[in-house]
């Protein structure tokens, strides 16, 4: 049975302890090739060392000095990536909060005190804007995933237009927009204008109409505009996270340092560990490359990986909340003011 934030908090029972999980949510596939190559290199070193009577070994004191450098680079990599993951969650929450505040204000205050009740067209206008607010969180999700072509609905397009768009962009409208965007909505994503910014113009226009109709007094309208500005600002911050990767020079150097450390390690271990060097090298490579792979996943946390932000669940919870509010508003629930009823 649904409850607040049901989709976000829903968890499946774990059949296996996390220590025994190697597929879902794990990064073993991403680092498998690197671990196997380092283990194979260690096996080669062990074989050559045995053939040449142990003349390949180097002092093990080399390892601590290299491990300090590797540790510092991995700490910077993961702390930076997790900060992007955390900030992404914060900015998405800011967008949700602004949408909730504006939805509450529009549904509760879109009438004139001690005046005639809103007409059917005015109520339809309010409902349309609330649906546009919900569409904005969908627009954020698709924008961060670079899923374009979401605004022109297939049912409003001719067959030839559908074929043309499939040929040019390989995408059509996302089905969730069919209930949110007015019929005939035309997007400008192909011209470089994001859908969220396009919808924010219509929300701003509604605030002005509400002020002109004496629904909102000036400070209230100003506060609503501030909420809309905060929403667009959070959207811009999410774009910054998505479009600003870590410097490629750092990523190249870190990979080279990891590879160098993994290649030097067998020379430092073979004299004392013998053929056990293969297992120990594979274990160290698994540990270090695993930490780096986790950082790579958290660097852009808006996709479909199991370790990414639960964008789909967050959006679905927003949709459920908005639908309940709209349903109660339409039937005149006690939740909303009755001044005009």
N, C-alpha and C positions, 0 to 999 in steps of 0.2 A: 504494500500500500504506500503511495507516495507521501513524502513529508518534506519539509524545507531542506533544500540542498541534497535531495535524494540521489540524484545522478552523480554529484560531485563526491559524495561520501560512500557510495555503494562499493562494497568490496566483496570479492569472491573468496570463499574459504580456501585456504592453502592446503593442498594435499601433501606437499613436501616442504620440509624446512628450507629456508632461504639458502643455507649452506650447500644444499643438494640441487639447487636450481641452476641449470646450465643453458637454458634457451630463452624462456620468456622473461624479459626485463634484464637479462644478463648481456655482457659485452664480449662473451667468449668468441663468437663468430667474427667479430671485428678484429680481434687480436690473434686469432688462430695462426694465420700465416707467419706473423712476426715471431711467435713463440716457437713454431716448428723450425723456422730458419735458424734461429739462435741455437736451438737444441742440436740441429744438424751440424752447425759450425763447431759447437762444443764437442760433438762426437768425432769430427775430423781432427780437432786439436788433440783429443785423447789418443786417437790412433797414431798420429804422427809422433806424439810424445813417447808413446810406447815403443815405436819402431826405432827412435833415436835415443833410447835409454834416458829419457827424462831431461832433455836439454831445452825444452820449450817454456818451462816455468819461469815466471817473473816473481819478484817479491810481492807478497800479499798486502804490503803496506800501501800499494798503489790504490787499492780499492777505496779506503776511507776518503781520500782526497777527491776522487771522482764522485763518490756517492753524495758528498756534500753539495756539489754543483747540481747533480741530478735531482736531489731532494728539493733544493731551493726552486728550481725551474718548475717542478711538478706542483709545488705548493702555490706558486704564483699562477700557474695554469688553471688549477682547480678552483682556487679562491676567486679568480676573475670570472670563470665560467659560472660558478654558483651564484655570484653576485648578479650576473645577468639573469639567471633563472629566477632569483628572488625578486629583483627589480621588475622583471616581466610579470610576475604574479601581482606585485604591488600596483602596477599601472593598469592591469586588467581589472583589478578590484576597484581602482579609482573610476574607471569607465562604468563599471556596474553600479557603483554608488551614485554617480551623476545621473545615470539613466533612471535609477529608482527614485531619486529625488525629483527629477523632472516629471516622471510619470505620476508620482503622488500629487505634485502641485497641479499638474494639468487636469487630473481627474477630480481633484477636490475644490479647485478654485476657478474653474472655467464657467463662471456665471456672475451676474451682477447682483450684489446684495440689494434687497428691497426693490428689485426690478423684475421685469418679465422673465420667465424661464428661457433658457436657450432654445432656439428653434431646432428642428430636426437636422437642418443642414449644418448648424453650428455644432451640434453634438457629433454629427458625422465627421466634421473637421477635427474635433478633439480626438475622436477614436483613430482617425487616420494618422494624426501626429504621434499618438502613443505607439501605434504599430511601426511608424518610422523610427521611433526611439529604439524599439526592439531590433529593427533591421540594422541599426548601427552596430550592435554587438556582433551580429553575423558578419557585417561588412569588415569589422576589425579582424575577425578570425580568418576570413578568406583573403584579406589583404596581406596578412602576415604569412600566409601560406602560398602567396602568389597565385591564387586561384581566381583568374579573371573571368570576364564575360558573365557576370552574375545578375545583371539588371534587366535585360530584355527577355521577357518570358516567351518560351517557345510557343505557347498557345496563341500569342498575339502576332506571330510571325508567319509569313507565307512559306510554303514548302521550299521554294527556291532560295529564300532568305536563310532558312535553316541549313540547307545544303551548303550555301556560301560560307556561313559562319563556321560550320564544321570544318570546311576545307581550309579556312584562313586561321582559325584560332583553336580548333579542336575542342571547343567547350561551348556549352549553352548555360542557361540560367540554372542556378541552384534551386532545387524544389522548395526549400524552406522560404524563399522569397515570395512564392506565389500568394501567400496569405498576408504578406506584410506590405508589399509595395503596391501602390495604385496601378490599375490597369494602364498600360501604355507607357510606363516609366522607361525612360531612355537614359542609360548610363553613359559616362564620358571617360571610362577607364582607358579606352583605346586612344584617348587624347591626353592621357596623363593625369586625369582628375580622379582621385580616390572616391569611392562611393560614400564613405562616411562623411567626408567634407561636403559632398553634394547634398546629402541629407541634412547636414547641420544648417545649411542655408534655409531649408524649409522649416526647420524647427525655430530658427531665429525669426523668420517671418511670422510664424504662429504667435510667438511671444509678443511681437509688435501688434498683431491683430487683437490679441487679448487685452493689451494695454489700451488700444484705441476703442475697444468695446467696453472699457471700464471694468473688465474682469480682474485685471492686475493693477494695483497702484504702482507708482514709479519705483519705489525701493524694491518691491517684490519682483517686478519685471527685471530690474537690475540684477537681483540675486539669481534669477533664472538664467540670465545671460552669463553670469559668472560661472554657474554650473556647466553651461554649455561650453564655455571657454576652457574650463578645467578638463572636460571630456576630450576636447580636441587636443589639448596639451598632452594628456596621457597617451592619446593615440600617436602623437608625434614622438613621444619618448619610446613607445614600442617600436616605431619605425627605426629609431636610432639603434636600438638593440639588434633588430633584425638585419639592418644594412651595414653595421659596423663590425666586421670580424676582427679577431686578434691580428696584429701585424704579421704578415706572412714571413718576415725575417725571423720573428720569434718562433713561429711554428716550424720553420725549416731547421733552425738551430736546435730546437728541442728534440726533434726527431733524430737529427744527426748525433746529438749527445747521447740519446737513449741507445741508438745503434752502436755507437762507439763503446759505451759502457758494457753493453751485452757482448761485444766482441772481445773486449779486454778481460772480462771476468773469467773465461775459461783458462787463460794463461796464468792467472793468479791462483786458480784453484787446483789445476791439474796435478801439481806436484804433491799436494797433501790429500786430495780427494780421489784422484784416479778417475775411474769411469763414473763415479758418483757425480763428477763435474757436470755431466749431461743433465741429470735430474735437477741439480741445484741451479744451473743456468736457466733451464726452462722455467723453474719456479720464480726466479728473480725477474725474468722477462715477462712472465704472466702478470706479476704484481705491478711492475712499472708501466708496461704498455696498457694494462687495464685501467690504471689511474688516469693515464692520458686519454684513453678512449671515453671514459666517463666525462671528462672535461669537454671533449669534442661534442658529445651529445647535449650537454647543458649549455653550450655556447649559443645555440639557436633553439630555444625550447618551445617553439610554436608549431612543431610538426606533428607527426603521428607516432613517434617512438613512445614506448611505454614509460620512458623516463621524462618525457616532455610534460608541459603543463596540460592539464585536462581541459583543453579548450572546448571540445564538444560537450562535455558534461556541464561546464560552467554556462555555456550558451543555452543548453536545454533547460537548466534550472531557471535561467532568466525568462525563457519562453513560458514555462509553467506559471511562474509568479505573475507575469504580465497578463496571461490569459485569465487567471483567477480574478485579478483586479478589474479587468475589462468586463468580465461576466457579472461581477457584483455591481459594478458601476451601471451597466445597462439595466439591470433589474431594480435599481434604486435601493440597494442594500443600506442598512443602518450604518455601514462603514463610512458612508459619504454624507456630507452636509445635506440638509433638507430645506434650506432657505427658499429655494425656488420651486419646491414641489407642492 
